[in-house]
Amino acid sequence: MQPHVFFVKRAYFCGVGIFDTLKEQLLLQEWPNVYFFKFIVPNDSEKLALVTGFFDANAEITLHPSKTGKYTSISAKTVMMDVDSIIALYERAAAIPGVISL
């Protein structure tokens, strides 16, 4: 199975429906399926632990520090059971200050 990659722009307004377009795109796929997540996280051990903690031991997680060392890119490839679980994970990430979902 090829992982699906979708990019999510963070919205700094009301937040109503910010994941609607992504959800519509994901509903076109069959689930369960492999999904690729990417986050940019401030280089803070607590925030890094929160984001990596979203994934189980079966996920392929890669961390890359930025050139300046201020941020870390977290890439994770994992099997997701359904669209709602993907959206829920993005919502959890959006609740962490400074985390950017790509």
Secondary structure, DSSP 8 states (H G I E B T S, - for coil): ---B--------S--TTTTHHHHHHHTTS-SSEEEEEEEEEES-HHHHHHHHTTS-TTSEEEEEE-TTSSEEEEEEEEEES-HHHHHHHHHHHHTSTT-EE-
